[in-house]
Amino acid sequence: MSDILLVHGSCHGAWCWRDTIPALEKLGHSARAMDMPSHGDDPTPLSEVTLESCAQSVADALGEETVLIAHSWGGFPATLAADIAPEKVRRLIYLCAYVPREGLSLVDMRKLAPRQPILKAVDRDASGRSYGIKPEYAQEVFYADCPAGTTEFALTHLSQQATLPQTTPAHLGEGHKAIPKSYIRCLYDNAIPTEFQAEMVADWPREDVYEMATSHSPFFADPKGLAALVDDILKKS
């Protein structure tokens, strides 16, 4: 049995793992999700959210020997959390997530991708300090292959995403480097181009890179398949 901490992506929260947690528990794991600052039930004002506070929130949620699964933007705070408390992280699994590079922000990395399919769904507020998701593009970009009702459920829970954490360059430490890592590419991702996902891990050992034939939200599209793949990864480690 593994202690698994699930880290959400932009505008999401712990709620997005509702179907994956029981699937992991059915396979014998202890799975839990967290809300990063200003998301879900976390009351932090958007104006106070930083990259550092997001990373610290993940680090604070770690157990003694935790498997970190980070989705999308969650790859940034999860990696930095592994730098903060490397002794608490057993493995770091990136789920169609950004793998930070030294000195680059998430926005910097997004611009390196050959396509920008997510931009049409981004609804920036007038101040530029946060953004949300345009409802008319939510299904196409995030939930294209998810069961009926998923988009409607998500739209009632999505929250504003603070911009500052995603424009702040990541300064990586040594802690995360020694932690075993796996990457799960989503082949029909309409948010982060799957070819860019492949580029981010081009120099990784092939046995550490996996694929799922889903959209950007495998936790809704195929939670049992995701849980089974995570279980397989952990059995091999």
Beta strands, then each sheet from edge to edge (+ up, - down):
strand 1: 3-7
strand 2: 30-33
strand 3: 66-71
strand 4: 89-95
strand 5: 122-124
strand 6: 130-133
strand 7: 161-162
strand 8: 181-186
strand 9: 209-212
sheet 1: 2+ 1+ 3+ 4+ 8+ 9+
sheet 2: 5+ 6- 7+
end
